[in-house]
Amino acid sequence: MSSSHQFQTTAVVTGAGRGFGSAIAAALIDQGHQVVGVARTAGAVADVHRRLGAAFVPVAADATDAETARTLIEQHQPMVLVLNAGATPAIGPVHEQSWESFSRNWQVDTQHAFHWIRAGLRHPLAPGSLVVAISSGAALGGSPLSGGYSGAKAMIRFLAGYAAEESRRAELGIRFATVLPQLTPATDLGAAAVEAYALRQGIDATTFAAALEPLLTPAIVGAEIARLCRDTDNQDEHRVYQLTGHGLHALA
Ligand SMILES: NC(=O)c1ccc[n+]([C@@H]2O[C@H](COP(=O)([O-])OP(=O)(O)OC[C@H]3O[C@@H](n4cnc5c(N)ncnc54)[C@H](OP(=O)(O)O)[C@@H]3O)[C@@H](O)[C@H]2O)c1
């Protein structure tokens, strides 16, 4: 029996080398998916492969590359695509940023979402497939010490909405969900931000993090994204959710 026959469907998760991405991969595998996990660091995706076993297919690649997006979509024809890859923002107030540092998350997070969503529409994902775009709670309230991060993440939400409309117009049957996680110190990216915002307020990171409780953990992110993927009853073309330690909460 070929390996593809052992699994219900294939999911692709970008940024699967650590943090939210590896937890999402684990939860989707528990749910019976094969997961193609993409990150640039070969050692990180190899570690995840060792931990999760044969159901995790490690791919060491830059998810901002348009050709990578096209090839992996054509090769694996995923029914679930989780666009989670993201750069750690350059920390500092606006006057200490350069344009290069300010635009880092546009170059990585937004660019990758653009290429994968575009490829998913042009080499269309199958009817009934689901694209989950990971934005951020910062897209609602701003993030003054994180350069252009909040704007880049807001654009990802818009992008998913634009794509959902094109899917509807062309009757492609591809569904989109945008998820806005709350800040958490539980990952490398979140810990760096918590440290910076705590310092700005003149308090320590533990005190700052206490105000975020119940903390969002990678395990909660994984479980909630997997729950979203199970929910085939909801046929809305574009759903938007905040994600906190209490779980998913639909935005109107
Ligand atoms: N943690 C939070 O508080 C928080 C809150 C709201 C939203 N988010 C969002 O949630 C997502 C995951 O964050 P996280 O906290 O889990 O971050 P993380 O622990 O830093 O993990 C980020 C992952 O993305 C990968 N990545 C970065 N650039 C990439 C690229 N060009 N191509 C492929 N993979 C790339 C990284 O691997 P390589 O470096 O090896 O490529 C890593 O596997 C991000 O989009 C982030 O903005 C996080």
The ligand as an SDF file (V2000), in Angstrom:
LIG
                    3D

 48 52  0  0  0  0  0  0  0  0999 V2000
    3.4880   33.4760   19.1600 N   0  0  0  0  0  0  0  0  0  0  0  0
    2.6210   34.4650   19.1790 C   0  0  0  0  0  0  0  0  0  0  0  0
    2.4550   35.1530   20.1930 O   0  0  0  0  0  0  0  0  0  0  0  0
    1.8080   34.7710   17.9520 C   0  0  0  0  0  0  0  0  0  0  0  0
    0.6760   35.5750   18.0900 C   0  0  0  0  0  0  0  0  0  0  0  0
   -0.0760   35.8770   16.9520 C   0  0  0  0  0  0  0  0  0  0  0  0
    0.2800   35.3490   15.7260 C   0  0  0  0  0  0  0  0  0  0  0  0
    1.3870   34.5640   15.6270 N   0  0  0  0  0  0  0  0  0  0  0  0
    1.7230   34.0530   14.2890 C   0  0  0  0  0  0  0  0  0  0  0  0
    1.7080   32.6330   14.3310 O   0  0  0  0  0  0  0  0  0  0  0  0
    2.6440   32.1180   13.3760 C   0  0  0  0  0  0  0  0  0  0  0  0
    3.5770   31.1250   14.0620 C   0  0  0  0  0  0  0  0  0  0  0  0
    4.2670   31.8210   15.0830 O   0  0  0  0  0  0  0  0  0  0  0  0
    5.1520   31.0820   16.1910 P   0  0  0  0  0  0  0  0  0  0  0  0
    4.9850   31.9000   17.4150 O   0  0  0  0  0  0  0  0  0  0  0  0
    4.8860   29.6370   16.1810 O   0  0  0  0  0  0  0  0  0  0  0  0
    6.6200   31.4070   15.6040 O   0  0  0  0  0  0  0  0  0  0  0  0
    8.0160   30.6110   15.6940 P   0  0  0  0  0  0  0  0  0  0  0  0
    8.0300   29.7460   16.8930 O   0  0  0  0  0  0  0  0  0  0  0  0
    9.0630   31.6160   15.5110 O   0  0  0  0  0  0  0  0  0  0  0  0
    7.9350   29.6530   14.4090 O   0  0  0  0  0  0  0  0  0  0  0  0
    7.8990   30.2120   13.1150 C   0  0  0  0  0  0  0  0  0  0  0  0
    8.0400   29.1000   12.0910 C   0  0  0  0  0  0  0  0  0  0  0  0
    7.9680   29.7040   10.7910 O   0  0  0  0  0  0  0  0  0  0  0  0
    9.0880   29.2480   10.0190 C   0  0  0  0  0  0  0  0  0  0  0  0
    9.4590   30.2180    8.9940 N   0  0  0  0  0  0  0  0  0  0  0  0
    9.8590   31.4920    9.1590 C   0  0  0  0  0  0  0  0  0  0  0  0
   10.1400   32.0320    7.9700 N   0  0  0  0  0  0  0  0  0  0  0  0
    9.9180   31.0800    7.0380 C   0  0  0  0  0  0  0  0  0  0  0  0
   10.0390   31.0190    5.6230 C   0  0  0  0  0  0  0  0  0  0  0  0
   10.4620   32.0610    4.9030 N   0  0  0  0  0  0  0  0  0  0  0  0
    9.7250   29.8580    4.9890 N   0  0  0  0  0  0  0  0  0  0  0  0
    9.3090   28.7850    5.6930 C   0  0  0  0  0  0  0  0  0  0  0  0
    9.1710   28.7850    7.0310 N   0  0  0  0  0  0  0  0  0  0  0  0
    9.4790   29.9240    7.6920 C   0  0  0  0  0  0  0  0  0  0  0  0
   10.1820   29.0160   11.0680 C   0  0  0  0  0  0  0  0  0  0  0  0
   11.1770   28.1090   10.6070 O   0  0  0  0  0  0  0  0  0  0  0  0
   12.5330   28.5600    9.8590 P   0  0  0  0  0  0  0  0  0  0  0  0
   13.0400   29.7770   10.5600 O   0  0  0  0  0  0  0  0  0  0  0  0
   13.3890   27.3430    9.9920 O   0  0  0  0  0  0  0  0  0  0  0  0
   12.1390   28.8130    8.4410 O   0  0  0  0  0  0  0  0  0  0  0  0
    9.3620   28.3700   12.1880 C   0  0  0  0  0  0  0  0  0  0  0  0
    9.1770   27.0030   11.9140 O   0  0  0  0  0  0  0  0  0  0  0  0
    3.3670   33.3340   12.7990 C   0  0  0  0  0  0  0  0  0  0  0  0
    2.7970   33.6790   11.5590 O   0  0  0  0  0  0  0  0  0  0  0  0
    3.1090   34.4160   13.8320 C   0  0  0  0  0  0  0  0  0  0  0  0
    3.1590   35.7360   13.2990 O   0  0  0  0  0  0  0  0  0  0  0  0
    2.1470   34.2560   16.6980 C   0  0  0  0  0  0  0  0  0  0  0  0
  1  2  1  0
  2  3  2  0
  2  4  1  0
  4  5  1  0
  4 48  2  0
  5  6  2  0
  6  7  1  0
  7  8  2  0
  8  9  1  0
  8 48  1  0
  9 10  1  0
  9 46  1  0
 10 11  1  0
 11 12  1  0
 11 44  1  0
 12 13  1  0
 13 14  1  0
 14 15  2  0
 14 16  1  0
 14 17  1  0
 17 18  1  0
 18 19  2  0
 18 20  1  0
 18 21  1  0
 21 22  1  0
 22 23  1  0
 23 24  1  0
 23 42  1  0
 24 25  1  0
 25 26  1  0
 25 36  1  0
 26 27  1  0
 26 35  1  0
 27 28  2  0
 28 29  1  0
 29 30  1  0
 29 35  2  0
 30 31  1  0
 30 32  2  0
 32 33  1  0
 33 34  2  0
 34 35  1  0
 36 37  1  0
 36 42  1  0
 37 38  1  0
 38 39  2  0
 38 40  1  0
 38 41  1  0
 42 43  1  0
 44 45  1  0
 44 46  1  0
 46 47  1  0
M  CHG  2   8   1  16  -1
M  END
$$$$
